[in-house]
Amino acid sequence: MTSIILLCVLMIVFIALSLPIGVALGLSTALVILQSGSGSLMAIVQYVFNGLNSFTLLAIPFFVLAGNLMALGGISRRIVDFFDQLVGRFTGGMGVVTTVACMFFAAISGSGPATVSAIGGMMYPEMVKRDYDGGYSAALTACAGTIGVIIPPSIPFVIYGVAVNASIGDLFTAGIVPGILIGVGLIIVNYFVSKKHGYRGSEKADKHLLKAFKESFFALMTPVIILGGIYAGVFTPTEAAVVAIVYAVIVGKFVYKELTMDVVVNSIRSTVDQLGQIGLAMALSAAFSAYLATEQIPVKLAKLITSTFSSGVLIMLVILGILLIVGCFVDNISACLILAPVFVPIATAIGYDPVHFGIIMTIALAIGFVTPPFGVNLFVASSMCGLSIEKITKRIWGLIISMVIVLLLVTFVEPISMGLVRLL
């Protein structure tokens, strides 16, 4: 028990010192092993290698690159144009367009910050032009961007699936309905906010719907090809990511003719920057998780919690509270790598399917994208819109409440996520 306390203290100290999550995990694990004499440092090297030696993990760089190519190659802009024509005329129409476009782009990028950047960069100026409050516009964009990690393909789903040996395909399927529900919740809040403040729809909406559909047809087909191929069994999620890159290059270069060599180079550079952080965290978290398993910490913690709380509902509420708090300080991927090995045994002990719990955990941590002080979507929106974090957070709480309501529904109404998995 002393070793575990030391491990947690060291990890918290290293994170507080602003060390990268991967370094904090690896360094704290190494120091505890040295202090306790319970293993060899060579074991860390083996765990790091095994943690990255996975065919499934290849989906991450390919999906990230595909999302960057589509964001810069004209696909995301045409998605926005189409939904502007389709739903932009309603009360709060520009907010609806932002949310729906983020939902659709989520089925391309698999990343929350990438969704905020790709869609928000186009929609924020338009919303402000329609007299939307700047802080609210940025807050809605940041919240809608969280759907990028829930509607498949989702990078956190891939990481969770590898971490706990759960089916990536089932996770993708289970995330569809919850992702849509979060979008619907945001649209409902947007409607009442827009009605109160008189935010009007788009003047150009509904005038050229057929033309917008024709121009955006190949963009709209992107998630159909990616997800349709996975669910039809034509290719695996990893192979689907490669297909997405090929499709993005063909459409961007030969259909929309916006994919230049400079765009390709910038997309690759952005992908490498993101993967450097993800890869380091994943590699060293494998050593952290292996040490926890060796010391049987997840099993001991599961017994402690289940013996302390007699109600499964109360246990899940405690877990949700921890996930929401952790999400305020640690990014989604890092938190998943740290907490999934600990919480999955507890969830399964009280009757939760690992796939169902993966959806719950991802949504809870995704809410951390938009909660201060370290919500990554908030920082992206702040940088993109030129607004302070404080101004954005003043207008974000109603949207966050709607997301928490959806989280509770998904947690305690199991068919919302697992019904489609069983159907397919």
Secondary structure, DSSP 8 states (H G I E B T S, - for coil): -HHHHHHHHHHHHHHHTT--HHHHHHHHHHHHHHHHT-S-HHHHHHHHHHHH--SGGGHHHHHHHHHHHHHHTTHHHHHHHHHHHHHTTSTTHHHHHHHHHHHHHHHHH--HHHHHHHHHHHHHHHHHHTT--HHHHHHHHHHHHGGGGTSSS-HHHHHHHHHHT--HHHHHHHTHHHHHHHHHHHHHHHHHHHHHHT----TTTTSSHHHHHHHHHHHHHHHHHHHHHHHTTSS-HHHHHHHHHHHHHHIIIIIS----HHHHHHHHHHHHHHHHHHHHHHHHHHHHHHHHHHTTHHHHHHHHHHHH---HHHHHHHHHHHHHHHHTTS-HHHHHHHHHHHHHHHHHHTT--HHHHHHHHHHHHHHGGGSSSS-HHHHHHHHHHT--HHHHHTTTHHHHHHHHHHHHHHHH-THHHHHHHHH-
